[in-house]
Amino acid sequence: MAERVVKVAKTLRNNWKKTTFFVLLGSYGIYYVRDKMRANEVREEYCRQALVYGHEIIQTISKPRKVTIILNPAARKGKGKKLFEKNAAPLLHLAGIDVEVIKTEFEGHGKDCAIALETTDAVVVAGGDGTLGEVITGLLRRNDEQSVSKKWPIGVIPVGFTNTLAKLIYLDSESEVRWMCNAAMAIIKGITRPVDVMSIQDSEGRSVYGVSKVEWGEFRNVREKIPKYWYFGPLKSRFAYAFASIQEWPPLIKGQLSYRPPVDVPEEPEETQPQYSFFGRLFSWIWGSQQKEPEVEEVVEEVPWKEVEISSFEFSAKTNNDSENNFSKATRSMQIEVLPDKISKINFIKEGWRRVSNSEDTKSDIESEIFESGEFKLTPIEPQESSFSIDNEKFDAHPIHVKILPNKLRFFINEDKFQIR
């Protein structure tokens, strides 16, 4: 027995390359199987939760809710459809929800689907930030957008590469399976909260809508180039910022900014029956017309614009949807941040690395100017050819007029993520 053990040990030592390869392969296989088993256990756990809601619908013999899913099958390099069908669809069906799936076929199709949508109880976007932006823009371009924005709550199944809003409103974004299951359970439970929307209008009057952030500057440019350095593997992000620092310096953006202070949250109109005098009702009965009380036009004082010139490494404007206290405020705004025009190459690289390492909670070494605004106009001057990022989607940098629309849409959320208003 001892001789056999020694013989095996010598064989392994003499073939150490093959031994190392099969040990690594075996370790990867063990971890892969373990992760698959854990993922299936998580799915089973959430299926049991969803089944409870399905039994409630059967017992009450109530009409199932109809939920329209706008699915981008091309999300996550073609994995979007599989991720949705494996993690979210079973839960929705078990909960007794009437599910209609519409698959997008080309860029911008999500917008067309939202505009053409006729009857549903809720709209769910299965995709990334791009698909969500298309659907929101489509809904808010409809002729009946005022009623639709109140009647149709929106859900998100995060099957894309970038899912900014989903990270804010759903739990366990570190675990992909739990994250998607939590998103589906939020739709099943039906708990919603209002979300502010940014209206971004270009000089020709065309509008797109976002719920997270508008960015313009070098950090956005470098982030866009990161996939090109795929051959550096997990270090591609760090090399991207390092290479950016050896190009023309400083890579400044210049423009003209005009902005206004935060806006008041409009009060929800109360539905009241009009009151008429006895004679008014009598005349109305006789002549078939109703007496309308004269409307008093409220005089709104024009708020002046503040104008500043921008020369910076980066300009950004973000909603406060990530703040739990945002919805108890009487005013709403966007947080505007302007970086300085003098940043050393070392600090630029450090700041880029800080952002890609998901440690944005740590304090930046770069001091920036931050202020709140309810509306702003931005006119780019230099460079002449540059791009904005609106919720992580690229748009050509042209003059834009951005407004905050308080409580414009309602989104399904996990009840443990925020205090519900």
N, C-alpha and C positions, 0 to 999 in steps of 0.2 A: 504493500500500500504506500509506504513511504517512498519507495523507488518510483512509483507511478506519479506521485505528486511532484517529485523532483524533475521527472522527465517532462511533465506538463509545464512546469515553471521554466525549464530551459527552452522549450519550444516557444513559449510566449515571449521570452526574452530575445531569442534569436529572430523572431518575426514581430518586433515591437511596433513597426509601422501598421501592419495589419491589425495587431492587437488594439492599438490606439484607435484606429478607425472604427472597429466593431464595437468597442466600448462606448465611443461617442454616439454611434448610430443606435446602439441599444438604449443609452440614456435618453436620447431624443425620443425614441419610440415609447419608452415608459412614460415620459412627461406628456407626450401627445395623447396616449390612451387615457392617462389620468385626467387631463383637461377635458377630453371628450366625455368621460364619465361624470365629471362634476357639472359640465354644461347640461347634460341630460337630466341630472338630478334637479338642477335649477328650473329647467323647463317643466318637469313634473310637478314641482312645488307650485309654480304659478298656474299650471293647468288646473290644479285642485282649487285654487282661489277663484279662477274664472268660472269654474263649474258651479260654484255657489250662486253666482249672479244669474247663470243660465237657468237654474232650478227655480229661482224667484220669479222669473218671467213666465215659466211654464205654469207655476202655481197660480199666478194672478191672471193668466190668460190675456196678458196685455200685448199690444202690438209691438213687435221688435223695433228698436231704433234702426234707422237706415244710416249707415256710415259710408261715405264715398272715399275710397282710397285712390289718391293720385300717386302712382308708383313709377319711379324711374329705374327700370331694370338695368340701365347702364351704370348706375352708381356703384362705387367701390370696384371699378374695373370689371363690371358685369356681374358682380356678386349680389347686387341689390335685391333682385327678385328672390334669390335663394334665401338670403338672410331674413327677408320679410316673411316668406312662407314657412320658415323653420321656427322663428321666434315669436312673431306677433300674430299672424293669421290664425293659428290654432286657438289662441286665447280669445280672440274676438268671436270666433264661431262657437266656442264652448259657452261663452257668455250670452248666447242667443241674439247676437247682433246681426242684422241684415247687412252684409258686406258687399259692396260693389267696387270692383277694382278696375281702374282706368290706367293703362300703361302709356307712358310718354314715349314718343317715337323719334323726336328730334329736339334740338335746342329751341326753347321757347314754347314747346307744346304744352307744358304745364300751365302757362298763362292762358292759352287758348281753351284748355279743358275747364279752367276755373270760370272763364267768361261764359262758356256754353252750358255750364252745369244748371240743371233745372230744379229738381226736387231732391232734397236730402235733409238729414237732421244734423249732420256734422261733416266736416271735411278733414281728411287725414293725409298728410304728406309723407310718403315713404321715400326718402332720398336724403340729399345733403342740403347745404345752405343755398345752392343754386336753384334747386327745385322748389324749396320753400319760398325763395324770393319771387320766382315766377308765379307761383300760386297766389301769394299775397297780392302781387301786382295785378293779376287777373281779377281777383275778387273786388279790389278797390277801383278797378276801371269799369265795373259793371254799372249800368244805369240805375240798378236797384241796390247799390252798394251800402246805402244807409240802413236798409232793413237786413240785408245779408250779413253785414258785420255784426249785427246783434243776434240774429237767428241761428247762424251757423258757427258754432265754436270750432276751433282748429286744433288738430293733434299732429304730432310729429313722431314718426318712427325713424330713429337715427341710423339709417343704413348707408349714409354717405361718408366721405373722408372727413369733411368738416361739418360739424353740427353744433354751431355756436349757441343757438337758443336752447337746444335740447339739453345742453350741459347745465343751463341755468334752471330749468324747470323740472328735470327728471333726476331721480336718485341713481347712485352707483354708476357713474359714467366711466369709472375705471374698469368695470367688468362689462364687456360688450353684451353678453347674453342677458345679464340682469338689467342692464340699461334699457335694452329693447323691450324686455318683459315689463319693466316698470312703466315705460311709455305706453304700452298696450293697456296695462291695468289702469292708468290714468284715464284713458278713453272709456274704459268699461265703467269705472266708478262715476265718471261724469262731473268731476269737480273742476271748475274753471276759475281763472283769474284774468282781469283785464291786462292788456299789454299795450304800451305806447308804440306808435309806428312813426317812422320818419318818412316824409314825403319829399322825394328828390326830383326836382323839375329842371329840365335843361332850358336853354335859351329859346327853343322852338315850342315850348309848352308841353312836351312829353314828360310823363311822370313815371318813375319806378318807386318801389316802396321797400323799406328795410326795417328790421327790428333790432339790429345790433350796432353796427359801426360803419362809419365812412372813414377811409384812410387815404392819405396821399403823401408820398415821400419815399426815401431810400430804403427804410426798413421794409416797407411793403414790396418794393422792387426786388429786394434780395430774397424775401420769402417766396416770391413767385419763381425765382430761379433755382431754388433748392432741389427740386426733382432732377434737374439737369446734371447734378453731381451724384447720381445714384451709385456710381462705381466706388464712392468712398464709404458706402454702407451706412452704419449708424452715425458716422461722423460727417455725413454730407452737409448737415446744417451748419456745423462749425466751420467747415472749409468754405462754404458759400459766403459767410460774413468776412472771413479772412481774405478771400480773393477780392471781395468788393472794396476792401480798404486799400488795395494797391492800384486801383483805377484812379481816374481823375478825381481830385479832392479839393474842396469839399463838394459833395453832390447835393447842392441846395435846391429847394423849390422856392419860387417867389410868386406872390399873388396878392390880390386885394380882397380883404375880408370886411364885410359889413354885417353887424349882428344886432339883435334885440334881446331884451331880458326874457326870463322864463314867462310862460303863458299860464293863465288861469285854467283850471279844469272846468269845463262846461257842466252845468247842472243838468241832470236828466229831466226832460220835460214831463210834467205830470199830466195824465190824461183826465181832463175834467169836462163835464158836460156844460155847454154854453147856457148861461142864464138870460132869459128874456123877460120883459115885462108882460103883463096880461094883454095890453093892447098890441104889443109886438106879436105875441102868439096869435091873437085874433086876426091881425092883418095878414100874418103868414098863412093862416088857414084859409082866408078869403082869397088872397091873390097868389098863393102858392110860392111865396118867397119868404125867406127868413131875414130878420133884422140883425145885422152884424154890428157889434160894437166897434167903434173906430180903434184901429191899432196905433199905439203910440210908439214912434220910432225912437230907439235908444241912441243917444249920441255917444259914439265911442271916440275917445281922444286918441289921436294918432301918436304912436310911440316912436320917438326919433331913432334913427339908425346910428350906431357907433361904427366908425370906419378906422381900420388899421391896415398897415402893410405887413405882409408876411415874408420873412426870409428865414428858412428853417430847414432842418433835416426831415421833419415830419409834421404833418397836420392831421389831427383825427377828431372826430365827433362821434360820441357814443350815447346811446340811450341809457337810462337808469333802470332798465328792466331787471338788472341783476341785484337791485337793492330792495330788500324786504320792506323798507320804510317808504319806498317811493309812492305807494298807493294810498298812504295816509296824508300825503301832501296836498295842499290846495293849489299848488302850481306845479307845472311839469317843464322839464328842460332837457337839453342835451349837454353832456360834459365835453367841452372843447379843450383840447390839449395841443399846445404849440411848443415843439422842442426848440432849443436855441440854434443859432447859426454857426456856433463854434463848438465842435465836439472832436476830441482827439481820436485818432484811429484806434487806440487801445480801448477807450471807453465805448466806441462804436461797436467793436467786436464783443466786448463784455456784455453790453446791453442786448445785442443780438443773441448771444448765447443764453442770457438770462431768459429771454422770451421763448426760445425754442425748447428750453429745459423744463417748461411748465412750472417755473418758479416765479411767476409774476406777482405772487403775494409778497415776495421780498422787495425791499426798497431799491429803486434804481439809483445809480450814481449820477445820473443826468438830471439836473434841475430843469423843470419845464414850467411854462405858464399855463394855468388851468383856470377856466371860468365857465359859468353856466349860461346857456342861451336857449331861447325858445324858437328862434328863427335866425337863419343866417344866409348870406349870399357870398359865394366864393368865386372869384375870377382868376384862373391861373394865368401867369405871365411867362415864367420860365420853369423848367424847360418847355419848349413849344410842343414837343411830343412826349407826353407822359400819361399815366393812367391812375384812376381812382380805384379803390376797392370798396364795394358796397356789400356788406355781409359776405366778404371773401370772394365776391365775384368781380371780375375786371370790367371796367368801363373807361372809355377814352376821357381824358381830362378836359372838359369844356366848362364854361360858366354854369354854375348850378345854384338853385334856390331851394334851401332845405327848411322844412317846418316840422315841428313835433306835433303829432296828433294824439292827444291824451286819450287813453282807454279806448283806442279805436277798434281793437279786436280782442276776442277772448280765446285763451288757449287752455287746453286740458293740462292739469298739473298733478304732481304727487302731493297729497295733502301734508306730508311731513316736510316738504321742501320750503314752503312759505306759510305764513299766517294767512288764512283765507279771509278776504274782505267780504 
